[in-house]
Amino acid sequence: MADNKNAGLQARKDAATPRGVGVMCDFYAERAENAELWDVEGRRFIDFAAGIAVTNTGHRHPKIVAAIREQLDRFTHTAYQIVPYESYVELAEKIIARAPGDYPKKAAFFTTGAEAVENAIKIARAATGRPGVIAFTGGFHGRTMMGMALTGKVAPYKIGFGPFPSDVFHAPFPNPLHGVTTADSLRAIEHLFKADIDPKRVAAIIFEPVQGEGGFNPAPAEFVRALRKLCTQHGILLIADEVQTGFARTGKLFAMHHYDVVPDLMTIAKSLAGGMPLSGVVGRADIMDAPAPGGLGGTYAGNPLALAAAHAVLDIIEEENLCERATALGDRLKAKLIALQGEVPQIADVRGPGGMVAVEFFKAGTREPDADFAKRVQTRALERGLLLLTCGVYSNVIRFLFPLTIQDAVFDEALAILEGVLKETVGVTA
Ligand SMILES: Cc1ncc(COP(=O)(O)O)c(C=O)c1O
């Protein structure tokens, strides 16, 4: 019966798949178009999750569908490392031309964000001959062993999975709302150099220009500048993990374009290929060439269908001015949330560059993170057909990942739902 198709699927899921693959929704996708998706019972949702920051160009953009279709009719897999194809080389050329850094660059492609991170660390270690890596609390870099080691959040990502690769250290990420200044973070790194690892043994510092899972925390400009200086001083490589921030989300093609310093390596994934699995590492040519032939790659790395989609994504971002649109939509959302602050005392902060917007909740009248409030807003919004994601070390942040191609009317509808839900949730106690 169509009416309880979701319930039937849920029971089958519970019986056939492990609970470790945590699933947020209890309904199942049937089809999706731009910023909307429909479940198997015909219910419509406005998608402000974008498959976790993957569909900046919307679901099934006609140009992406056409590009994949065209590739499908030619070949789907040869393994780039066995029989190469032009689309890989051409995408590398395009990414090199667009990535920050006025120096010779090279790019390699993989499949997932975690794989890009793994490879960036491999490349950094091969180039420097050093083992150490410094990452940040609240950072998220994936679910592989090195990804977990770098991730600065224990639950749920690291519980039960250790030991992790060694020589990975964490420093606090600046977060003024929670009392961590840029000076505190830099002092902590200096402390690591005194207490834990000689800077001459550090291969790389990896950071997110705007922490994603960690709460949409932008890295202050003076912090990024200081990291660059520290890296240059000690021969350490600076890696910007742009897996979540890339491809117009922050109002620039890459978030690093907001800063006046450049990284040595950058990881990219998610919205790179509009829903097809593709990731990459781009960076200084001499560093990228450090690993010996055969040291980088993977059977599916740089899949031709995903590459076709990525070429279309870059065209769409330019043709549809998605950087400008991210900023315009983000500004409207931020203005709406700020205007609601008077009526919703739980709103402690509204932040984020371009369309990478988040709202953080504290218990009314306190500085105590309010995860329950965030959860209630998320649940009520979902009941009204708006799909939202939470994030943050304290799970008290709602992040907004609307497709940048969203129609104005659908965006307005979502903002109206959000406003109603926030106002309704104010008076509800746990
Ligand atoms: C900044 C960052 N790095 C790495 C990853 C891992 O990407 P994936 O889940 O594709 O392995 C993510 C995923 O959310 C991310 O946000």
The ligand as an SDF file (V2000), in Angstrom:
LIG
                    3D

 16 16  0  0  0  0  0  0  0  0999 V2000
   35.5850   19.4460    5.3620 C   0  0  0  0  0  0  0  0  0  0  0  0
   35.3100   18.0040    5.0410 C   0  0  0  0  0  0  0  0  0  0  0  0
   36.3460   17.1870    4.7470 N   0  0  0  0  0  0  0  0  0  0  0  0
   36.1550   15.9000    4.4400 C   0  0  0  0  0  0  0  0  0  0  0  0
   34.8930   15.3440    4.4340 C   0  0  0  0  0  0  0  0  0  0  0  0
   34.7070   13.9000    4.0910 C   0  0  0  0  0  0  0  0  0  0  0  0
   34.0490   13.7730    2.8680 O   0  0  0  0  0  0  0  0  0  0  0  0
   33.3580   12.3900    2.4570 P   0  0  0  0  0  0  0  0  0  0  0  0
   32.1870   12.2200    3.3610 O   0  0  0  0  0  0  0  0  0  0  0  0
   32.9690   12.5840    1.0160 O   0  0  0  0  0  0  0  0  0  0  0  0
   34.3720   11.3210    2.6270 O   0  0  0  0  0  0  0  0  0  0  0  0
   33.7900   16.1560    4.7240 C   0  0  0  0  0  0  0  0  0  0  0  0
   32.4230   15.5940    4.7450 C   0  0  0  0  0  0  0  0  0  0  0  0
   31.4960   16.1310    5.2910 O   0  0  0  0  0  0  0  0  0  0  0  0
   34.0000   17.5190    5.0470 C   0  0  0  0  0  0  0  0  0  0  0  0
   32.9880   18.3390    5.3460 O   0  0  0  0  0  0  0  0  0  0  0  0
  1  2  1  0
  2  3  1  0
  2 15  2  0
  3  4  2  0
  4  5  1  0
  5  6  1  0
  5 12  2  0
  6  7  1  0
  7  8  1  0
  8  9  2  0
  8 10  1  0
  8 11  1  0
 12 13  1  0
 12 15  1  0
 13 14  2  0
 15 16  1  0
M  END
$$$$
